Amino acid sequence: MNDYPALSMIIAGEAVAGGGRRTHAVVNPANGEVIGHLPLADPADLDRALDAAARGFLRWRTSTAAERAAVLEGAARLLLERQDMIARNAVLEQGKTLPEARLEVMMVVNLFRFYAGECQRIYGRALVRPAGQRSTVTHAPVGPVAAFAPWNFPIGNPGRKLGAPIAAGCSVILKSAEETPASALAVLQALLDAGLPGDVAQAVFGVPDEVSRHLLASPVIRKLSFTGSTVVGKHLARLATDNMLRTTMELGGHGPVLVFADADLDRVLDTVVAQKLRNAGQVCVSPTRFLVQDSVFERFATGFAKRAGAFRVGPGLDPDTQMGPMANPRRPEAMERLIGDATAAGARVLTGGHRVGNRGYFFAPTVLAEVPTGAVIMNEEPFGPVAIVNPMHDEAAMIAEANRLPYGLAAFAWTEDARRQRRLAAELEAGMIGLNTAMIAGADAPFGGVKWSGHGAEDGPEGLHACLVTRTVHEG
């Protein structure tokens, strides 16, 4: 018995399943076994969701700030009460460790509480005008949002996609990943149980390209919010142009980490190894390309390999596990392809580089050293438990390599030199920069990238304002 819940879509507040619909088999990545069957939307389901979103927007756009805040606060309380159940289901369908899944629930709790407060702070302003004239600037909800969330953070990503639009007064159609539906459904159900009207938020699943084309072609939808790969993000952005949709795009990264000789290497390693292997490296802001000043390179590389090689890999529900399986069979295959290409180009494997066991999608924590710039893994996001450690001569070369790729989501640097810290903050091309820390996210901080890593932001006041439009009213 896995106690995994029955699956459905949620449209207009009702569970939708059966009826001869196509289904998707949900698989436990720890053993490859099917744990559930998810109904997939047909065009009629998507039309029903669009109709509900249109009705829901008319209702929710006139809701008071206090009403929206009460729903978000109530949902946060329910998520806390249901934390163990939600986290366990996330482990079963996605693979991460139970402590990581529990923290992910808390991420959404904190985000909903933050947005409950932000509901009260959607301010406008009055402009200075001659007597007898009046001009005001106000903010209004953008309209129904089509939100697409990936599988790597099956609780947190749906929380981000739902929290800001609901706080702003929008309705939402959430299309979360078919691999991890129970987590997304649990977040939406908490909002509904806290009093969110059923028409305001829907959850649909289906063949991704079918769903995205259908929703984005509808005149009902006013905004697209997408988290995922750059390739898919570009495709959806092109679809969004036909109806001139507002967009928030949080796309791929290839996080550079600049490690200077003056850094406390033991402190750096104790921090970055755990961050690299969090969620088996399936994190868009994962530190990946370690650019290490050559005078401390061998010590750093050896220390990284020793710590990574000692990581305990196993099922996410096992209390001794430090890193769970990868989420689906595509990921170990990608690791083998990328590592094979890198070693063929001359890279050294310091630890790992292979699958673990003969069940599930486990892959050993891997450290590659001295990887040539032309290797595919130096240019393509690995999205797995693989760290690249390369020696670099000086600050200028490190910055140039960090900025070389078209991605600009997260960048990290470790140095005790305050002036260098300021230079790095100014010169690194990334939406989020961690200086002597790997913690770059918070409910009150904007989360987003530059260049091919997307545009716009989630979280923080910026995430809420991304769901609003600005209007100016002039009176004579």
N, C-alpha and C positions, 0 to 999 in steps of 0.2 A: 504494500500500500504506500503510495507516495503523497496522498492527501492533496494532490494538485486539484484546483477547482475546475468545475465545468466552465467552458468558455462560450462567450457570445459577443456580439456587438452590442452597443448601447445607442439607440436612436430614439429621440423624443422621450427620454427617460425610461425606455423599456428595453429589456433584454431581447435580442434578436438572434435566433439560432435555428438550426434545422431547416425545414422547408425545401429539402433537396438541394441546398446550396453546396457549392464546392467547399472543400475544407483543406486546411493546412495542418500537417502533422507537427506538433510541437515536441521537440526532442530534448532530453536531458543530456547536456554535453559531457557529463561525467561518465556516462555509460553508453550513450548512443541510443537509449531506449525511448520509444514514443510515450509521452506522458499525457497528451491531450490532443484534441482535434478542434481547430479553430474555424468557425464559419467565415467564409469570404463574401464580400459584398458583390451583388450584381448591380447593374445600372439602376434598377428600381430602388434598391436600398440607398444608393448614393443620392438619388433624386429626393427620396424621403428625408435624408439627412440634410440636404440643402434647404428643403422647405422648412424643416424644423429650425435650422440656423437662421433663416430669414425671420421667422416668427420670434425666435428667441432674442434676436438683436433688437427688434422693436420693443420688446418687453424690457430687456436688460439695460438698454441705453438710457432709460429714464429712471433706473434704480438709484437710490441714494447712496452716498459714500458709506453711510453706516450699514446699509443693507449688504453691500458688497463685502465690507470688512467683516461682518458677522459670519458670512458664508466661509470666507477664507480662514478666520480664526476657528470656526467650528470644524472645518476640514482638518486643520492642523491638530486639533485635539483628538479627532478620530484616528488620524494616522498614527499618533502616539499610542493610542489604545491598541491599534492593530499592528503595531510595529513588527512583532515577532512573526506573525502570519505572513505579512507582506514580504518581509525580508526572506523568509524561508522559500516562498514561491519564486522570488527572484533568483535565488541560488539554484533551484531546480531547473529553471528554464534558461538561465544565462551562464551559470557556472561560477561566478565570483564567490569569495568566501562570505560566510555569514556575518562576521563583523563589518565587512565592507558594505554589505547590503543594508545592515542596520544603520550605518552612517548615512547611506543614501536616503533612507526614510527621513532621517533628521535634517538632511539638506532641504527636502521639500517642506518639512515642518517650518524650518526657519525662513524659507522663502515665502511661504504663505503668510506667516506672521508679519514679515517685512512689508509685503504688498497690502496687507490689511491696514497698516499704518499709512502707506503711500496713497491709499484711496482718499485720504483726507487732505492730500497735498497736491492736487491737480489744480495749480493756480493759474490764473490769467493775469492781465494787467490793463490798466487804463492809461492811454497816451495823453500827453499834454496837448490841449487844443484851445483855441480862442473861446471866449464866452459864447454859449449857444451851440457849441459843437461838442460831440462826444465820439471817441474812438476807443474800442475795447478789443483786446486780444484774448481769445478763449481757446480751450482745447476740448475736442469731442472725440468719442470713440470712432475708430476708423471703419468699423463694420465687421461682418463675419470673417473669421480667420481660418484659413486652411493650414493646419500645423502638422508637420511630418517629423517624427522622432525615431532615432535609430535604437539598436539593441544594446549598445555597450553600457549605458546607464538606464536600465529599463524602468526605474522609479523616478530618478531625477530628471531625465529628459522630458517625460510627459508632464512632470510638475512644472517645469519651465514653460512648456508650451501652453499650459492651461492657466497658470497663475496670473501672468501679466495681462492677457486679454480679459480675463474675468474681472480683475481689479479695475481695468480701464472702462468697462461697460460693453465689451464686445461679446459676441457669441463665437464658438469654436467648433470646428470639425477636426478631431484628432485622428490622424492615421499613424499609429505607432507600429513598431516592427512586428511582423508576424511571428518571429522567433520568440518574442517575450511579451505575450499579450496580457497575462494575468497581472503583471505589475502595473501596466498602464490602466487597466480596468479598475484596479484597486484605488488608484489615485482619483480617477473620475468618480468612482462610487462614493468616496469620502466627501467630495464636494456636493454630490447629489443628496447624500444623507444629511449634510449640514444645511440643506435648504436651497441649493441652487435649482432654479426651475429647469425641468427636464429638457426644454427646447434650447437652452443656452449652450450646452456642451454635448457633443456626440462623440462616440468612438467607433470608427469603422476600420475594417481590415480588408485586404484584397491583394490582387496582383498590383504591385506598386505603380507600374506605368499606366495601367488602366485607371486606377484610382486618381492619380495625379492629373492625368489628362482630363478626366471627367470633372473633377472639382475645379481645376483652374480655368476651365473653359466656361464655367457658369458665371453669369453676371451677378450672382448672389455674393460671391467671394470678393472681398476687398483687399485682403492682405495674405501673403504667403510667408510662413515661418518654417525654415528648414534647417535641420542639423544632420550632417552626413558628409559623404565624400565630395570632393571638388568636382569630380566628373558628373555626378548626379545633380549637384547643386547648379552647375552651369546649364544642364538640360532643363531643370525646373525654372531657372531664371528666364530662359528663352520662352518657355510656355507662359510665364507670368507677364511678359511684355504685351501679349495680345490684348489683355484687358487692363494694361497699365497698373498692375497690382503693386502695392507697397510690398517691400521684401525685407526680411531679416534672414541673413544667411550665415550660419556658423559651420564652416567647412573644415577640410583637413589641415593638418599641420605637420611639422617635422622638427620638433623642438630642439634647438641648439642649446648646449650648456657650456659656458666658457669658464674654465677652471684655471685660476692663476696661481703662481707659485707661492704667493703670500697667504693663500687660504689655509684654514685648518682642515687638512685632508681627511682626517678621521671623521670629523663632524660632517664634512661634505658627503663622504661615502655612506655614513650611517643614514643620511637623509635621502640621497638620490637613488640608491639601490632599491630601497623600499618603494619610492615613488615610481621608478622605472617598471617594477614588477607588479604594481597595483593593478588589479583587474587584468592580470596577465598581459600588461602592456597595451591593452585595448582602450586607450584613452587619447582623445584628440590633443591634449596638452602634455602628453607624456614626454619627459626628457629623453632624447634619443641620440643626438649627435654630440658626444662629449669631446670638446675641443680643449685639450689640456696642454698647458705650457710645458715645453719639452723637458725642462729641468726636473719636473716632478712626474713625468708621464709614466715611467715604469712602475713607480710606487703606486700611483693611482690605478693603473690598469690591473696590477696584481691584486690590490686590495678590492677592487670592484669584482674581479673574477672570483676571489675567495668568498666574498659575501654572497654573491649571486649563486654560486655553486652549492652553497649550504642551505639555500631556500628549500623549504619542504613543499613539494608539489603533491596535490591530492584533491579529493572531492571537497567542494566548498562547505559542506555540512560537517566535515571532520574537524573537531576543535584544534587539532594539531596542524592543519593545513595553513600555509602562508600564501600560496598561490594556487588558484583553481585551474580548471581546464580553459582552453579557448572556447569561444561561444559556438562555433560551428565548424564543420569539416573543411571549409574553405580556408580558414586561418592557418592551421598547421601546414597545409599545402603551400600557402603563400610563404611561410617561413622557410620551408625547404628550398623553394625556388630562389628566394632572395639570398639566403646563406650560401647556397651552391654557387650562385653567380659571383658573390663577393669573394669566396675562397678561390674560385677559378681566376679571379683578377689579382690574387695575391694576398688577400686578407688572412690574418691569423685567427683561429678560434681558440679563445682562452678558456672557455667553459661552455658546456651545452652544445647546441647545434643539432639536436635530435629530438624525436618524439619520446614520450615516456609512457610505458605500458602498452597494452594491446586492446584496451577498451577506452572509449571516450576520445576527447580531443586534447590530450595533455601534450605540452611541449616544454622542454627543459629551458630554464633561464639561460640566456646565451649572451656572451660578450665577444664581440669581434674587434680586433685591433688592427690599426694601420690599414684601413680600408681605402682603396683608391677612389678619388672623386668620381670617376666614371662608372663605378659599380652602381647597379640599379638601386640598391638599398640606400645609397647616399643621396638619391634623388626622388625616391618613391617612399611614401610613409609606410613603415613596416606594420604598424598597428599590431604589435605583438611583443613578447618578452625578449627583445633583442636590443642590446645597447651597442653603439659604435663608439670606440675610444680611439681618438687620433691625436698624435702630437702636433703642436703648433708652436711657431717660434716666438711670435710677439702679439701684442694687442691688436695691431692693425690687421694682421693676417687672420686673427680669430674673428674679428668683427666682419671682415670681408667674407669669410666662409659662412658665418652665421646668417648673413644677409643674401647669400648667393642664390638661394632657391626662391621660387615665386610665392612660397608660403610665408605667412606672418601671423601665426596664432599666438604661440607662447615662446618666450625665450628666457633663459636663466643665466645667471653669472654668480661666481663666488670669488670674492676678493675683499681684503681688508682696507684697500686704498679708497678713501672717500672721494677723491677727485676722479679716480677711474670709475667709480660707481656712477657719478654724475654723467661722465662721458658715455658710458654704456646705456644709461637711461635715455640719453638723447639720440644715440646712433643705432641702437638695435631696432630693426624693423619688425615690430610685433605689436599686437593689440594688448598683450599682457606680458609684463616683465617681472621676474622674481629675482631680486638681488639678495643673495645669502639666504634664500628661502625657496621652498618648493610650493608654498601655499599661495596660490594666485587667484583664488575664487572665494566669494562670499556673497551672501544674499544682498548686501548693499553695494556691491562692486560690479560695474559693467563687465560682461563676459563676451568677448568677440575678437575678431582678427582683422587683418588688413591684407592687401594683395589678394592672392588666390584663396586665402583662408576666409574670405567672405567680407560682409559689411553689416553694419548695425550691431546691436548689442542685446543680450539678454541679462536679466538680473539688474539690480540697482534701479534708481529712478529712470535710467536710460531705457531699461527693458520695458517699463510701463509706458514711457513716452513714445516708444516705437509702435505702440498700439493706439496712438492718438493722432488726430490731424489738427492743424492750427487754423483757426478762422479769425478774421478781423471784421468787426462790424463798425461802420462809420455812420453817425447820425448827425443830421444838420438841423 
